[in-house]
Every structure is written in structure tokens, then in C-alpha cells.
Amino acid sequence: MAKIAVNHDVLKWARESSNLSLEDVAHRMKKSIDIIQAWEEGHDTPTYAQLEKLAYDIYKRPLAVFFFPNPPKEESLKSHSGRCLNLNTINSRLRLLGYSGGLNQCKSN
């Protein structure tokens, strides 16, 4: 099967942002840690089928993200309770779409 040229920095970002270790991914992919590490260091690349499994089953990310030139920037949610997001952290486009009605309930919490 053909290898797919993906951004190895995004592969590493996806794993780390999913709070998974190399061992976790290797186990789920049924591959050695060395293979996963080679993908993340850019020495090798996964096949399309392997990339689909990584994206959808393991990292829960859209496939397209692995072709981005840089890892996406995400705000850390560690400072939030996990129950409700502060309205200031929600993307303004979501508020414009009318989703703020339900989110305003969290404002008083």
C-alpha cells in the first residue's frame, strides 16, 4: 500500500493533544513504538489506511488536519471546569450562528 506524505509535526501534535503515549498508539495500531516514532520524526509515513485509523479511531480528528502545514493552535481547556466554557473563550462565529442562547445558561455558573 502507498505511503501518504503527511506533516509529521501534526502527527505528534495529534497524539500529544489526545493525551496518548507512543506506547498507547503503538498498541492500538498493532505496530512497534519505533514505527510510530519514525512517523512522528518524519523518517517514515503511514499508509492511507493507517492514517485513517489514526485520524478517526485513535485521535478523533478530521483526516485533513494531517495535511496542514503546521499543527493547529488550540486553547488549553485545563483552566475550565469542563462543565461550561466561559463565553469569552467561545469562537465568535459560533455566537453569530445563534448557539449562544444555550451557552448563556453557563454564564451564571
N, C-alpha and C positions, 0 to 999 in steps of 0.2 A: 504494500500500500504506500502511496506517495506521502512524503513528509510535507508539512504545511509551515510556511515561513510566518512565524508569529513573533510578537515582541516578548523577548524573554523577561524583561523587567515587569511586564504586565502579568506574566505567569507567576512570578514571585509575589507581586503585589496581591494577586487574587488569592493565593494561598495564605499569605500573612493576614490579609483583611478578613479572611474566613476563620482565622484563629486555628489553623491546621499546621501541623508539623510536617516535615518531609516524610517522616515515618507514616503519618496518617494517610497522606496522599499515595505513597508507595503501596501501602496495604490495600487501599481502595481500588487502585489501578492494577493491582497484582503485578507490580514492577519493582525493581530494586530501587533503593534510595539513590544510588548512583545515576540511574536513568533520569529520575525526576530532577535531581540536581543538575545534570547535564542540560536538561531543557531550560532550567531557570538561569543557567550561566551562559546560554547561547551556544553551547558546544554541539547540541543536537536539537531536534524539534520533534514534537509529537505528530502522529498521523492525524488525518481529519477525524477519524472515528475516535481516536484518543482525545483530541481536543474537544469534541462534542461531549464526551463523558466528563472531562474536567469541567467544562463550562456549565453544563446543565445538571449533572448528577452530583458533582462534588462541590464546586464553588458557587453554584446557583447564580451564575452571571450570564448575560447575553453573549453569544458566540462572537459578535462583532467587537466586543471590548478587547479581545486578544489581538486585534489588528490595529489598535490605537497606537499612535507614535509614542505616547507616554502613559503611565498609569494614571487613571482618573484621580482627581483630588476629592476626597470625602472628608466631611467634618466628623470628627470623633463624637460619638454619642455617649461616651463614658460619663460625662458630666450630667446627663439627663437620667431621670428616674426610670425611663423605659416605659412608663405608663402614658405620658403625654409629652409631646415636644413643645417647647416654647415657640410661640408664633413667630418670633424673630428668626428662628432657625429654619423655618419652612420656606421653601423656594417661593418667591413672589408669583411665579407663574401658576402655582397650584392655587394660591388665594384668588388669582384672577379667574380661574376656572370655576370658582364657586365652592371649593372644598372647605373654605374657612368656616362655614356655618357649623359643621360638626366639630371642627377643631377648636372653636371658641369655647366649647364646653370645658376644655382642658385649661383654659386661661385662668380660671379661678382656683385650680388645684395647686 
